[in-house]
Amino acid sequence: MFDYPIGHSAAGSNRRVFLLAAIPAAAGVAVVLLRRKGQMPQVASAAGLKPQLVRLVRFGDDGKRLQEVRVPKLVRSETEWRQRLPPGVFQITRRADTEMAYTGAYWNQHEPGLYRCVCCDNALFSSATKFDSGTGWPSFWAPLDPQSVAVHRDTSHGMVRDEVVCSHCDAHLGHVFPDGPKPSGARFCMNSAALKLTPGK
């Protein structure tokens, strides 16, 4: 049995409770929609959550392994990425587009060096594992370190592929296929636009 103030019915009170409860829910939906539209950064602390930590290995520009670190995953809003990246690079790294074969800067690049993520500078690949795949995209048989990249199942465009992303900032890099050379047998088929080459010394 509930007591209600004079002049207020149980039904009226229930409606008030419902409306008060609906306000936070509506605010949550608005936050999700704004994030999808790139109008606000995705900050873990704003939701009271700890930032996700990722394991990275730091490499010098000469390809020498320096140290292993754990750092917060780099998260930016769509608007921030658009401001930081040229349109073509944004479409490839943040929207998983693909550059046309034989058009990228590195498909026919044979100079020694280190390939870093164009979005966050994470060291990804070495010229020591680069090979001519005949596909028109820069290809590597292994990343610098297994934790430098992450692999996700990609079912877009009616195909089943393994997407490769930067483990630090989730930039789309390309795809990996099981038809590469020994010793790994893998072909990391990357977009030149997602990479930047630091020439070896």
Disulfide bonds with the S-S distance in Angstrom:
none
